Amino acid sequence: MIAGEFYPMKNVQGREFLEAKDSFYLVKDTTDSKLHLYLCEDTKLDRGIRAGDRIEALVSLDGHAIFIRAAR
């Protein structure tokens, strides 16, 4: 048995970062829909991201970002 908590996740890849506001990032997905990625103190964040950059993120199903980084 593995100790700890597990959460369903989704991968967000190749999304376009639009802007940062307070505790969330606004990104555009491949269908041009806007998506809010909510940040918390545990979010691992690549600080070099600017508006217009493509990103990769690991996000919980309720929209909380586990990590956000520039797409490779």
N, C-alpha and C positions, 0 to 999 in steps of 0.2 A: 504494500500500500504506500502511496506517495502522499506525504503531508503537504498541506497548503490549500489555497483556494484556486480554482480554475474558472475562467470566464470565457464565454464564447467570444471570438474575435473575428474581424474581417480585415482583409488587406486592402489598402487604398493605394493604388499605384498609378503613376503617370498623371496625377491630378494637377491642376494649375492652382497655385497659391494666389489668392486675390488680395487679402488684407488681414491684419491682426487687430482684434478689438478686445480689450479687457482680458477675459479669460478664454477666448476662443479664436481659432483661425477660420477664415472663410475661404473655401476652395471650390473650384469648379470641376465637376466630374466629366467623363468622356461624352456624356449626353447633354452637356452644357447646363446641367442642374447645379444649383449652389448647395453646398454641404457645410455644416458647422462642425468643426472638430474642437471639442471642449478640452481645455488644458487644466491640469491640476499640478500640485507640487511634485508628483511622481512622474510627470511626462518628461521623457528624454527628448530634448529639442536641439536640432541643428540650428544654431544662431545665425548662420550665414544665409538663410532663406530670405529672398526678397520677392515683392509682387511680380508676378509673371513667371516665376520659377516653377518647374515641374517638381513634384514631391512624391515620396513614398511614406506611408504611415501605417501603423498597426493601431486599430481602433476597436474599442469594445462595441457591442451591438447597440448600446445606448448612446454612442457618439463620443465617449471619452478617449482621448488620444493616449496611447501607451508610448509611442515614439513618433516623431515627425522628422524626416531628413530629406535633403535634396536628392532627387532621382539620379540614378547612375546610368 
